[in-house]
Amino acid sequence: MTQALVLAAGLGSRIRSVAGDLPKPLMPFAGEPILAGNLRWLADSGVTDVWINLHYGAEAIRQTIGDGSALGLSVRYVFEPTLLGTAGALGNIRQQVRGPIFVVYGDSVVRCNLAALAARHHARAAEVTIALFDRERHAHTGIAGGRVKLGQDGAVNGFVEGAGDDNAHPLVNAGLYCLNPSVLDLIPPGFSDFGRDIFPAMLSAGRRLDGLIMEAGGFCLGLDTPESHAVGAALLEQGRLVL
């Protein structure tokens, strides 16, 4: 799997006291902008072609990342005058999607074995495979996607609203997906969100939505607030993360 969409259009309103005028994907983490580190990880994992959606701070992101050649990537940008949401951003480049594609959040720090995620996606013939982390076993900052119910066969059975019982539902959507182009028929023009709109629609339609718990050593750092950013920085300083 060599294509990826990196989501970098968010406003980052909750982290503004730390980020200042910087768009959140350009906030420093581990000595480089979050987005640059994520792109480097994708390149090291075999990705060659990346689309980045833009809105707030678009020009700053373009100037910092450029065409991606310094990272071994071909990077193209898609500006959104009006935010389209996580799924709408993929729908916006539907004509460019040649095959299975990763979707990655550009302003959080997730690390896991992308090759294993892609292999599982192909082996199970799923339309979408969601990377999951276990709140009890993987490093995290307490900021991430919704809780996920996973069957013994690896199929996603449902989503849990709110925190609920951590022990009963410890698996969390890490905001990293493998998707087949077939899922594009569920993404309408305009705004839509994977977690709120597309994944529930897939379950309702009986379409194959899988989850894969990331390996030991994987982690998911949502950096949406000053508090979560401080937790992520502390985990890094303590040597509990390997980027």
Sequence and secondary structure as in RCSB ss.txt:
>XXXX:A:sequence
MTQALVLAAGLGSRIRSVAGDLPKPLMPFAGEPILAGNLRWLADSGVTDVWINLHYGAEAIRQTIGDGSALGLSV
RYVFEPTLLGTAGALGNIRQQVRGPIFVVYGDSVVRCNLAALAARHHARAAEVTIALFDRERHAHTGIAGGRVKL
GQDGAVNGFVEGAGDDNAHPLVNAGLYCLNPSVLDLIPPGFSDFGRDIFPAMLSAGRRLDGLIMEAGGFCLGLDT
PESHAVGAALLEQGRLVL
>XXXX:A:secstr
  EEEEE     GGGHHHHTTS GGGSEETTEEHHHHHHHHHHHTT  EEEEEE TTHHHHHHHHTTSGGGT EE
EEEE SS  HHHHHHHTTGGG  S EEEEETTSEEE  HHHHHHHHHHHT SEEEEEEETTTSEE S    EEEE
 TTSBEEEEE SS  TTT  EEEEEEEEE GGGGGG  SS   IIIIIHHHHHHTT  EEEEE  TT EEE   S
HHHHHHHHHHHHTT    
